[in-house]
Each structure stands twice: as structure tokens, then as C-alpha cells.
Amino acid sequence: MPKWKLQHQQFQAALAAIRQTSQPGGLTGPPVAMPESLDDRVPCPHCSRKFAPETATRHIPHCAKTINKPKPVVRPGGNDDMMEYG
């Protein structure tokens, strides 16, 4: 199955999950992540964010030089996979 079709199905499943959680009595929980085998993004060793390969080649040298890096904000609830930078 082509990668775009898998991404489309994951997107549709995410929308369906959002619709269920927005209704009273709906299911709650973290969103389903893309399987690592299909994720072709490159993680930055400095900030742990993921980028497309071409973007990563520009970002990583710049991020290595950044002195005041924002620290990851962990939301209450303990879901370490969902981080925000602020």
C-alpha cells in the first residue's frame, strides 16, 4: 500500500477519534502515532524535534548553535510523547 494512502487512513482515523472524544461520553486517550517504520522524519539530536530530511540539514546546525533553547513543557497527565515548546 502506498505511503500516502496509509497517511490518509491515519488522518481519517484521527478525525474519527476526535469526533468521538468531542461528544459526551466519548472515548478519551492519546492520539495514535505514526508507526516508526513509516516515519521518515529525521530527529534533531539537540531539541528532539523531527523534520523532513532536507529541512533537518538546515535545522540541526542552527539548533546546535542556539544558546537559549526552550525546555520541553510536559503537560500534567504524564504523556511524555506529547511535548510543547514554549
N, C-alpha and C positions, 0 to 999 in steps of 0.2 A: 504494500500500500504506500503511495507517495507520502512524503513528509507533510506536504501542505494539507493533505486530507486528514492525517492524524491530528494536526494542529487545529483544523476546523472542528473535528469531532470533540476535541478537548475544550475548545471555546464554547461550543454548543452545550456541553455538559456543565461547564462553569456557569453559563447563563441560567440553565435549568436549576442548578443548585442555589443560585442567588434568588430566583423566583420562589423556591421552597422556603428559604430562610426568611424572606421578607413577609411571608404570610404568617398569621398567628398559628402557633402550633407546628411551625415548620422545623425542619432539621437544622441543627447548628453544628459548626465544626470548621476546621481549617480547609482552605481550598485545596484541591488535588493538584499537586505539582506535576510538571512535565517529567517523564522518565529521564534519568541521566543519560541513557544511551541515545536519546533523540535530541538532547540539549547540546547544540554545537557552539554555545557561547563560551568565551574564554574568561575565567575568573581572574580578577586583579589580585595579586598577592598582597597588596597594601591596604585595600579597603574592602575586599571580599565581594565587590560587586561584579556582575557578569556583563560582558559586552560581546558584540559581533567581532569576529577576528580582525577585520580592518580597523574598527573603532578601538579595539584593545591595544593595537600597536601605537595608536596616538595617545590613549589614556594612560597606560601604565608608566611611561617615562615621566609624564606630567604629575601623576599621583605620587611617584617616588620622591619628587622634589617638594611636595606640599608639606609645609611645616604644621599648620593648624588644621589637622584632619578632624572632621566631625566624628564624634563617637557614636556607635550604633545605639539607638534607643530601643530597649526591649520593652514591649508592651506588657502590662500586667496580664497574667494568664499563662505565662511561661512558654509561649510559642516562639522558640528561638529562630525558626525558619523565616518568620515574618519580621524583618527589621526595617526601621525607618531611619533616615539620616536627617538630622535637623540642626 
